[in-house]
Amino acid sequence: MINFEKFTLGNGLRVIVHEDVSTPMAVVDVIYDVGARDENPEKTGFAHLFEHLMFGGSINIPSYDEPLQMAGGENNAFTTNDLTNYYSQLPAENIETAFWLESDRMLSLAFSKRSLDVQRKVVMEEFKEHYINKPYGDAWHKFMDLSFKVHPYRWMTIGKELKHIETATLDEVKQFFWKHYTPQNAVLVVAGNVKPAQVKALSEKWFGSIPAGEKYQHLIPHEPIQENPRHLEVKSDVPFDALYKGWHIASRTDPRYYVADLITEILGGGGSSRLFQALVKEKKMFSNISCYHLGSTDEGLLVITGKLVKGVRIQEADEAVYAELEKLMNQGVLDTELEKVKNRTESAMTFEDMSLTNRAASLAMYELLGDPNLINTELGNYQKVSALDILNESRLIFNRNNCNTMYYLSNK
């Protein structure tokens, strides 16, 4: 059981405190309810750009990293399609340094042409290195665009096109900040060797006077039900043919999400999984194969990806994947196999919760989903899943009309 207390400041900032006296450390995690799905389709990549801009200094504090390092701390951040997360860890006795730093950049990020130009260049180089010049680098751009036609999940967090960041103006960046980086659109989690009363006092002192801003409403277009299979063939200068397949699944807050998650474990959870045993070990058609879901807040994708062994025809490999899926749809899963993947899921969740940083991030993310106590109850949602649920959900997900397939072929 992970204990926590929650309160809300007058400006709408939600604060969660998790006390853990077994450590001398503390984590300060600020999560903003903005991701790539909230961007203008003609101006993508802004959420990720801000992950960089937020470390460029605020009006009163020109360097974010230096004071934190002097207090014995370290920090990082990440952006997804659904959220942006900033977190720091430092000795609990120096925790006010983190409050000072985080509150000042929420209140008054320093916007300058120089800072924008520097961070723009960093993001553009990242885009080129990972998505243009790298083998298979554009695969997910193409695959997500194939799989989503309306929902903004159709573009990557880095952005849809390089030019969107290349041409971003200082005014556009400011507007994005004032729209999304407000107390009402944020969650502050403080975890570690802290007291709730102490955190409440510090939260009021450093965040309480920040203007609330307008509450952002997610007006995101709903992806219509896919009625026909989609197929894309790409040829590129890569060493091996690769197969990408994806099926739409339920949202993160739907009970069906837990069924889909366990299905990915049955099919792709490590060396004992069905796809690995059948298609890598026995038939030797793939050098590697994976099955997972993208963990999206809205309706997302369950994907199967794999690189083929030289000489294997991709159509045959594709059919072999579907043969394994049909076994699941026709025969279901034995209770013993289901129990095994449930145990593995429980172990993974328990291991993840051992990290103070992970606990803080989980509390913040669960708050965005609507219930921070999911950190204690979510395992029960997995335990409720039955073999019949697996059978029924697999038949819904792996309907051929719900399938998106990309053949990424080597032209060598």
C-alpha positions in Angstrom: 0.0 0.0 0.0 1.4 3.4 -1.1 0.3 6.1 1.2 -0.4 9.6 0.0 -2.3 12.8 0.8 -3.8 15.2 -1.8 -4.8 18.9 -1.6 -5.4 21.6 -4.1 -4.1 25.2 -3.9 -6.4 28.2 -4.5 -5.0 28.6 -8.1 -6.0 25.0 -9.0 -2.6 23.3 -8.6 -3.1 19.8 -7.4 -0.5 18.6 -4.9 0.1 15.0 -3.8 2.4 14.1 -1.0 3.9 10.6 -0.5 5.9 10.2 2.7 8.7 7.7 2.8 11.0 7.9 5.8 13.2 5.0 4.7 15.1 7.3 2.4 17.1 10.5 2.9 16.0 11.7 -0.5 13.0 13.5 -2.0 11.5 13.7 -5.5 9.7 16.7 -6.8 7.7 15.8 -9.9 5.7 18.4 -11.9 3.5 17.0 -14.7 1.7 19.1 -17.2 -1.5 17.9 -18.9 -0.2 18.6 -22.4 1.4 16.4 -25.0 1.7 16.1 -28.7 -2.1 15.3 -29.0 -2.8 18.9 -27.9 -0.8 20.6 -30.8 -2.0 22.4 -33.9 -1.6 19.9 -36.8 0.2 22.7 -38.6 2.5 23.4 -35.7 3.6 20.1 -34.2 6.5 19.2 -31.9 5.9 22.1 -29.5 5.3 19.9 -26.4 8.6 18.3 -27.0 10.3 21.6 -27.8 9.2 22.8 -24.3 10.8 19.9 -22.7 14.0 21.6 -23.8 13.0 25.2 -23.4 12.0 24.6 -19.7 15.7 24.1 -18.9 16.8 27.3 -20.6 16.3 29.4 -17.4 13.5 31.5 -16.0 13.4 35.3 -15.5 14.8 35.2 -11.9 17.0 32.1 -12.3 19.2 32.1 -15.5 20.4 28.5 -15.0 18.2 25.7 -13.8 20.8 22.9 -13.5 23.5 24.7 -11.5 21.5 25.5 -8.3 20.0 22.0 -8.3 23.4 20.4 -8.6 24.8 22.6 -5.8 21.9 21.2 -3.6 23.0 17.6 -4.5 20.2 17.1 -7.0 19.7 15.8 -10.5 16.8 16.2 -12.9 15.3 15.0 -16.1 12.1 15.3 -18.2 10.1 13.4 -20.9 7.3 14.1 -23.3 4.6 11.8 -24.6 1.6 12.2 -26.8 -0.4 12.8 -23.7 1.7 14.7 -21.1 5.0 16.4 -20.2 6.8 15.4 -17.0 9.6 17.2 -15.2 11.2 15.7 -12.2 14.2 16.2 -9.9 15.7 14.2 -7.0 17.7 15.7 -4.2 18.4 15.3 -0.5 15.2 15.9 1.4 16.8 18.6 3.6 17.4 20.7 0.4 13.9 20.3 -1.0 13.1 24.0 -1.0 15.6 24.5 -3.8 13.4 22.3 -6.1 10.3 24.3 -5.1 12.1 27.5 -5.9 13.2 26.3 -9.3 10.0 24.7 -10.4 7.8 27.5 -9.3 9.9 30.2 -11.0 9.8 28.5 -14.4 6.0 27.9 -14.1 5.6 31.6 -13.2 8.1 33.2 -15.6 10.0 31.1 -18.1 12.6 33.3 -19.8 11.6 33.7 -23.4 14.3 34.9 -25.7 15.1 34.5 -29.3 18.5 33.2 -28.3 17.1 30.4 -26.1 14.5 29.5 -28.7 17.2 29.3 -31.4 19.5 27.2 -29.2 16.8 24.7 -28.3 15.3 24.7 -31.8 18.7 23.6 -33.1 19.0 20.8 -30.5 15.5 19.5 -31.4 16.2 19.7 -35.2 19.4 17.8 -34.8 17.6 15.2 -32.7 14.9 14.9 -35.5 17.6 14.4 -38.1 19.7 12.0 -36.1 16.9 9.7 -34.9 14.2 10.1 -37.6 15.8 11.0 -40.9 19.4 9.6 -40.9 18.9 6.5 -38.8 17.9 3.2 -40.4 14.1 2.6 -39.9 14.0 6.1 -38.4 10.9 7.2 -40.3 9.1 3.9 -39.8 6.9 5.1 -36.9 6.1 8.4 -38.6 4.8 6.5 -41.5 3.1 3.8 -39.4 1.2 6.2 -37.1 0.1 8.2 -40.1 -1.3 5.0 -41.6 -3.0 3.9 -38.4 -4.7 7.2 -37.4 -6.6 9.4 -39.8 -8.3 11.9 -37.4 -6.7 11.7 -33.9 -3.5 13.6 -33.3 -1.7 10.4 -32.4 -1.1 10.3 -36.1 2.1 12.3 -35.6 5.1 11.6 -33.4 6.0 13.5 -30.2 9.1 14.9 -32.0 6.7 16.5 -34.5 5.2 15.7 -37.9 7.6 17.7 -40.0 11.0 19.2 -39.3 9.8 22.6 -40.7 7.2 23.0 -37.9 10.0 23.5 -35.4 12.3 25.2 -37.9 9.7 28.0 -38.5 8.3 28.3 -34.9 8.2 31.9 -33.8 8.8 33.3 -30.4 5.2 34.5 -30.2 3.8 31.1 -31.0 6.0 29.5 -28.4 4.8 32.0 -25.8 1.2 31.4 -26.6 1.7 27.6 -26.2 3.2 28.2 -22.8 0.5 30.5 -21.4 -2.2 28.1 -22.7 -0.8 24.9 -21.2 1.8 25.6 -18.5 -0.5 26.9 -15.8 -1.3 25.7 -12.2 -4.7 24.5 -13.3 -3.1 22.3 -15.9 -0.4 20.8 -13.6 0.1 18.3 -10.9 2.8 18.6 -8.3 3.9 15.4 -6.5 6.4 15.5 -3.7 7.7 12.1 -2.5 10.3 10.9 0.0 11.4 11.9 3.5 9.0 14.8 3.8 6.0 15.7 5.9 2.6 16.7 4.4 2.4 19.9 6.5 5.9 20.9 5.3 5.0 20.3 1.7 1.7 22.2 2.1 3.6 25.2 3.5 6.2 25.1 0.8 3.6 24.7 -1.9 1.7 27.7 -0.7 4.9 29.8 -0.4 6.3 29.0 -3.8 3.3 28.2 -6.0 0.3 29.7 -4.3 0.7 33.2 -5.8 1.1 32.0 -9.4 -2.0 33.1 -11.5 -4.3 30.1 -12.1 -4.6 30.7 -15.9 -7.5 29.3 -17.9 -8.4 25.6 -17.4 -7.4 23.8 -20.6 -10.1 21.6 -22.2 -8.9 18.7 -24.4 -11.0 19.1 -27.6 -9.4 16.2 -29.4 -11.1 14.6 -32.4 -12.2 11.0 -31.8 -10.7 8.4 -34.2 -13.6 6.7 -36.0 -13.8 2.9 -36.0 -11.6 1.4 -38.6 -13.7 -0.4 -41.2 -11.1 -1.8 -43.6 -7.6 -3.1 -43.3 -4.8 -0.7 -44.3 -1.5 -1.6 -45.9 1.6 0.4 -46.7 4.8 -0.8 -48.4 8.1 1.2 -47.9 11.5 0.5 -49.5 14.6 1.9 -47.9 18.3 1.4 -47.5 18.0 -0.8 -44.4 19.7 -4.2 -43.7 16.6 -6.3 -43.1 12.9 -6.4 -44.0 10.7 -5.4 -41.1 7.0 -6.0 -40.3 4.8 -3.5 -38.5 1.3 -4.4 -37.5 -1.1 -2.4 -35.3 -4.7 -2.7 -34.1 -6.8 -0.1 -32.3 -7.5 -0.8 -28.6 -9.5 0.7 -25.8 -8.4 3.9 -23.9 -6.3 3.9 -20.7 -9.3 4.3 -18.4 -11.4 1.5 -20.0 -11.5 -1.9 -18.2 -10.7 -3.5 -21.6 -7.2 -1.8 -21.5 -6.1 -4.4 -18.9 -7.2 -7.3 -21.0 -5.3 -5.9 -24.0 -2.2 -5.4 -21.8 -2.2 -9.0 -20.7 -2.7 -10.1 -24.4 0.5 -8.3 -25.2 2.3 -10.3 -22.5 0.9 -13.6 -23.7 2.0 -12.9 -27.3 5.2 -10.9 -26.7 6.3 -10.9 -23.0 9.8 -12.2 -23.3 11.5 -15.4 -24.4 8.6 -17.7 -23.3 6.0 -15.7 -25.2 4.0 -17.3 -28.0 5.4 -15.2 -30.9 9.0 -15.6 -29.8 8.7 -19.3 -29.3 6.8 -19.9 -32.6 8.4 -17.5 -35.0 11.9 -16.9 -33.7 12.8 -20.1 -32.0 10.9 -22.7 -33.9 10.2 -21.4 -37.4 13.2 -19.0 -37.5 11.3 -16.5 -39.6 12.2 -13.4 -37.4 15.5 -12.5 -35.8 13.4 -10.6 -33.2 9.7 -9.9 -32.6 7.8 -7.8 -30.1 4.2 -7.3 -29.0 3.2 -4.3 -26.9 0.8 -1.4 -26.7 1.6 2.3 -26.8 0.2 3.1 -23.4 -1.9 6.0 -24.7 -4.5 7.8 -22.7 -7.0 7.9 -25.5 -7.7 4.8 -27.7 -4.3 3.6 -28.8 -2.6 0.8 -30.6 -1.5 -2.7 -29.9 1.5 -3.4 -32.1 3.6 -6.3 -33.3 6.9 -5.5 -34.8 9.8 -7.7 -36.0 12.8 -7.9 -38.2 12.9 -10.8 -40.6 15.6 -13.4 -41.2 17.3 -12.9 -44.6 15.5 -15.0 -47.3 12.1 -15.1 -45.6 9.3 -13.6 -47.7 7.5 -10.9 -45.7 4.1 -12.1 -46.9 4.8 -15.5 -45.4 6.0 -13.9 -42.2 2.9 -11.8 -42.0 0.7 -14.9 -42.5 2.6 -16.7 -39.8 1.9 -13.9 -37.3 -1.8 -14.1 -38.1 -1.7 -17.9 -37.6 -0.6 -17.3 -34.1 -3.3 -14.7 -33.5 -5.9 -17.1 -34.8 -4.8 -19.7 -32.3 -5.5 -17.2 -29.6 -8.8 -16.2 -31.1 -9.9 -19.8 -31.6 -8.5 -21.6 -28.6 -8.1 -18.8 -26.0 -5.6 -19.1 -23.2 -5.2 -21.7 -20.4 -5.7 -20.5 -16.9 -2.2 -21.5 -16.0 -0.7 -19.4 -18.9 -2.9 -16.4 -17.8 -1.9 -16.8 -14.2 1.8 -16.8 -15.3 1.4 -13.4 -17.2 -0.6 -12.0 -14.3 2.3 -12.9 -11.9 4.8 -11.4 -14.3 2.8 -8.2 -14.4 2.5 -8.0 -10.6 6.3 -8.5 -10.3 7.0 -5.7 -12.9 4.6 -3.3 -11.0 6.2 -4.2 -7.7 9.7 -3.7 -9.0 8.7 -0.4 -10.6 7.3 0.9 -7.3 10.6 0.3 -5.5 11.9 3.5 -7.1 10.9 6.7 -5.4 11.1 8.5 -8.8 8.7 6.0 -10.3 6.2 6.2 -7.5 6.1 10.0 -7.8 5.6 9.9 -11.6 2.9 7.2 -11.2 1.0 9.2 -8.7 1.1 12.2 -11.0 0.0 10.2 -14.1 -2.8 8.5 -12.2 -4.0 11.9 -11.0 -4.2 13.0 -14.7 -6.2 9.8 -15.4 -8.7 10.8 -12.6 -7.7 8.7 -9.6 -4.3 8.7 -7.9 -5.3 5.7 -5.8 -4.9 3.6 -9.0 -1.4 3.2 -7.7 -2.9 0.9 -5.1 -5.9 -0.6 -6.9 -4.7 -1.1 -10.5 -3.3 -4.6 -9.9 -6.8 -5.7 -8.9 -7.9 -4.7 -12.4 -5.5 -7.2 -13.9 -6.4 -9.9 -11.4 -10.1 -9.6 -12.5 -9.3 -10.5 -16.1 -10.5 -14.0 -17.0 -9.6 -16.4 -19.8 -13.0 -15.7 -21.4 -12.1 -11.9 -21.4 -8.9 -12.7 -23.2 -10.7 -14.8 -25.8 -13.4 -12.2 -26.4 -11.1 -9.2 -26.5 -8.6 -10.9 -28.9 -11.5 -11.5 -31.3 -12.4 -7.8 -31.1 -8.8 -6.5 -31.4 -7.5 -8.8 -34.1 -10.4 -8.3 -36.5 -8.7 -8.0 -39.9 -10.7 -4.8 -40.6 -9.0 -3.2 -37.5 -5.5 -4.0 -38.8 -2.8 -1.7 -40.1 0.2 -3.3 -41.8 3.4 -1.8 -43.0 6.1 -3.8 -44.9 9.4 -1.9 -44.4 11.5 -3.5 -47.1 15.3 -3.5 -47.7 16.2 -2.4 -51.2 19.6 -4.1 -50.9 
